[in-house]
Structures are given as structure tokens and as C-alpha cells.
Amino acid sequence: MPKPAQYRSGSLIYFQGDPADKIYILQTGKISLVYQDIETGIDVKDPVQPGEFFGVKSALGRYPREENAVALSDTTVMIFTVPEFEAVAMANSRIIMKMLKVFSNQMRRVHKQVSKVMAREEQPPADGLFNVGEFYLKNKRFTHARHVFGRYLTFYPSGKNAIQASKNLEIAEDALSRYGDGKGPGVSLSKSAPAPAPAADYSAAPAQVSQKDIEKVTKMYYDSVSLVSQGKYQEAFMSFKAIVDIDANPEWTAKASFEIGRCMFLLNKYEDSIKYYTNMLTKFPKHPELRETMFIMGQCNEKIGRKEQAIAFYKKIISMGGDDATIEKVRRALSALGA
């Protein structure tokens, strides 16, 4: 039987990317469905009126939520499982007609947006994703920028904008930690912009190390990232190792330590990568790349046929939470393993 549920004003009923196994009908209150415009990347808010249903497409289609559902006031909804909703819909043609009307309006809106995008000069998906990230960064929406540049580096690690995306990701993370979303000074996106200031937790360098040495290591780090993007994993491995040996700045040492294990993975040295990361996490249990390290360890276990160990790593990452890009990536890995 459908179950009633109440949500306080400001509550999130479900997140974009969540598994979709429930359908909702708004009884009282106000709800907004928030998603990104495919043309501009700006958040769009669709209101839900009492008596209307939401969450239908993703639940019936068995794919993750495409939007956030936010309660704008104290709200009461009825929650249906998919079989319950299908039974009610089949017995009530008015519900089917409402569904068709809603879907028609949504498809008309999507078609209009796609037409605008297609009318422009066609650009590769990687470029579009990078441009959306820069749009958010320019507008000080640092959480969104961090998410988008993280996705870019996940899906296009060797893309032509990979180095700049890495720099922009650092800028977004630093600005978010220093000022918060929508605050702080303007952000320069010059392609020759210097590396962002280190985050607070890793900014202190040993007293005997000069600023010149730190700048040298910073350049070494980005040069090493460039080697990875070119597929020169062995050279990158040696360069990252040199950064760790120099140990001029805790931030770059931590980042280079992570990249050493990733280079081992890219060189198909799966056992070595697992051993290296195990030692790294023993020394630095709160490493800033903890979730990504665990993901690569899961990937290594997959490559050498240890399915159960891989699943254990992936489930642990999900239990820890984190950014949407990482969680989405982990869920795909679990799905591919049938877990």
C-alpha cells in the first residue's frame, strides 16, 4: 500500500543520481524539481503542484534520478513502489492522461533546448563539459565547478584541457575552502594562470625550504600531470617519485604520493599499486585522495580477478559518501560486477 511521508521545508526528498525505485504524489505543500539546463548549465526549478506526481520517469525507466526534489514548505507526499503505481495507473485513465501531458511538456522543453544547442557550432562533449566548469568557476559556484572538473578528469584524463581542468579544480577547491560558494574575489581563468594557493590543511612547508623550491616542485607536479595525459606513465612515475623524495611541501607530496600509485595502475602493475597504496594509507589514513585511492585499489583487485575484494572497496567508498562524480563512478563499477 502507498505510504504517506512528511518533509520539513528545505528537506531534500531525493538527490540527482540516487537509485529510483519510488514514485511520489504531492498532497500538500510545495516541491521544486531542480536540474541543470542542458544549454547553459544553470539550475532550472520546476514547481510541483498538489495532486501532481514526480519521480515517475526514472522509476519506470529504472535509471538514476535526473534532478533534486526539494521541499519548499512543510510537505506531505504519498510514496508508491513501482508495482503499486502501475496498478493504480492501470485502474485510473486520468493518471495516464496526466503522465502523457507532463511527459509531452518535458519533451517539448528538451527539444527546444537541444535545437538551440545544435544550432550553435558543434563542439566535442569534453569541450562542453570543460566550458560548463569554467562557467561555474567564473560565477563563483565553486561546488558545481569542483564537481564538473572532477567529472572532466574522470572521463577525459588525457583530454586537451586536462591540465587546465586540474588547475581549475584546485582553484575551485581552494576558493570553496577559503570563502564558500558565491563569495570571495573574482577568479582569473587565464590559461597561464599560476597554480592556486595550497589548501589550508597542506599549506605549511618546512622552514628550511625556500619559496623558490616550492615553486619548482609545483611546476614539477604539473609537468608530471602532463606526462600522464600524454600516456608517458613511466616518466610520470619517476617524476612524481622525485617530488615525494624532495618533500618540499606537504600538499604536493601528498598529491604526488597518490599519483605514484595511479601510475603503477596505468602501467598494469596492479599488485604493486595495491601494496603501495596500502602502505600510503597506513602512514596517512586521512589522505586527501582517500576515496580515489580506494577506488583504484578496487580497480586493481578487479584486474587480478579478486571480485569480492573489489566490491568491498567500492561499498566502503559509498558508505563514506563524497562528491557525486566519485559515487556515480563507484556505482557503475558495482553494477558492472553485478553487486
Secondary structure, DSSP 8 states (H G I E B T S, - for coil): --EEEEE-TT-EEE-TT----EEEEEEES-EEEEEE-TTT--EEEEEE-TT-EESHHHHHHT---SSEEEESSSEEEEEEEHHHHHHHHHH-HHHHHHHHHHHHHHHHHHHHHHHHHHHS----HHHHHHHHHHHHHHTT-HHHHHHHHHHHHHH-TTSTTHHHHHHHHHHHHHHHHHT-TT-SS-----TT-------GGG----TTS-HHHHHHHHHHHHHHHHHHHTT-HHHHHHHHHHHHHH---HHHHHHHHHHHHHHHHHTT-HHHHHHHHHHHHHH-TT-TTHHHHHHHHHHHHHHTT-HHHHHHHHHHHHHH---HHHHHHHHHHHHHTT-
